[in-house]
Amino acid sequence: MSTYVTVSGDTWDKIALEQMGSEYLFPLLLTANPQYRLVLLFTSGIEITIPEFELEDVYEYQRPAWLEEDLDDETEEEETLAFASEEDS
């Protein structure tokens, strides 16, 4: 585990994005720092713990469920276009 010292204006999702690579990983920060769970906007100088994690273990945090619908739509659209191209040939 590592630590991060906040700057004025930091939010959980901003810290998760900058320190962990994705704003969707902020629940891991909340779990590691329950004493600050009610903080929405940080002041400067607060030391928080950045947990170690394997991205494969937290995939659910990486991509919210509502985005999966868009992915399915894109896949269907690509399949439809590929099928239409085959018919034209």
C-alpha positions as CSV (number, residue, x, y, z in Angstrom):
1,M,0.0,0.0,0.0
2,S,1.1,3.5,-0.6
3,T,-0.2,6.9,0.6
4,Y,-1.3,10.1,-1.1
5,V,-1.5,13.5,0.4
6,T,-4.5,15.4,-0.8
7,V,-4.6,18.9,-2.4
8,S,-7.5,21.2,-2.0
9,G,-10.3,20.3,-4.3
10,D,-9.5,16.6,-4.6
11,T,-12.4,14.2,-4.9
12,W,-12.5,10.4,-4.5
13,D,-12.9,9.8,-8.2
14,K,-10.1,12.3,-9.2
15,I,-7.7,10.6,-6.8
16,A,-8.7,7.1,-8.1
17,L,-8.1,8.3,-11.7
18,E,-4.8,9.9,-11.0
19,Q,-3.4,7.3,-8.5
20,M,-5.0,4.1,-9.7
21,G,-5.8,4.6,-13.3
22,S,-9.6,4.7,-13.3
23,E,-12.2,6.8,-11.5
24,Y,-14.4,3.7,-11.2
25,L,-11.9,2.3,-8.6
26,F,-12.9,4.9,-6.0
27,P,-14.8,2.2,-3.9
28,L,-11.5,0.6,-3.2
29,L,-10.3,4.0,-1.8
30,L,-13.3,4.3,0.3
31,T,-12.8,0.8,1.7
32,A,-9.2,1.5,2.5
33,N,-10.0,4.9,4.1
34,P,-13.4,4.5,5.9
35,Q,-12.6,7.4,8.3
36,Y,-13.1,9.8,5.4
37,R,-16.1,8.1,3.8
38,L,-18.3,11.2,4.3
39,V,-15.8,13.6,2.6
40,L,-16.9,14.8,-0.8
41,L,-14.3,17.5,-1.4
42,F,-10.9,17.2,0.3
43,T,-8.9,20.0,1.8
44,S,-5.1,19.8,1.4
45,G,-2.8,17.8,3.6
46,I,-5.0,14.7,4.3
47,E,-3.0,11.5,4.0
48,I,-5.1,8.7,2.5
49,T,-4.1,5.1,1.8
50,I,-3.9,3.9,-1.8
51,P,-4.6,0.1,-1.7
52,E,-2.7,-2.4,-3.8
53,F,-4.9,-4.2,-6.3
54,E,-4.9,-6.4,-9.4
55,L,-7.0,-4.9,-12.1
56,E,-8.4,-8.3,-13.0
57,D,-9.7,-8.7,-9.5
58,V,-11.7,-5.5,-9.6
59,Y,-13.0,-5.5,-13.2
60,E,-16.6,-4.7,-11.9
61,Y,-15.3,-1.4,-10.6
62,Q,-13.5,-0.6,-13.9
63,R,-16.6,-0.6,-16.1
64,P,-20.0,0.2,-14.7
65,A,-22.9,-2.1,-15.7
66,W,-24.7,0.6,-17.7
67,L,-21.8,0.9,-20.1
68,E,-22.1,-2.8,-20.9
69,E,-25.4,-2.1,-22.7
70,D,-23.5,0.2,-25.1
71,L,-20.8,-2.4,-25.7
72,D,-23.5,-4.9,-26.6
73,D,-25.2,-2.5,-29.0
74,E,-21.8,-1.8,-30.7
75,T,-21.2,-5.5,-31.1
76,E,-24.6,-6.1,-32.6
77,E,-24.1,-3.1,-34.9
78,E,-20.7,-4.5,-36.1
79,E,-22.2,-7.9,-36.6
80,T,-25.1,-6.4,-38.7
81,L,-22.7,-4.4,-40.8
82,A,-20.5,-7.5,-41.3
83,F,-23.5,-9.5,-42.4
84,A,-24.7,-6.8,-44.8
85,S,-21.2,-6.7,-46.3
86,E,-21.3,-10.4,-46.9
87,E,-24.7,-10.2,-48.6
88,D,-23.4,-7.5,-51.0
89,S,-20.5,-9.7,-52.1
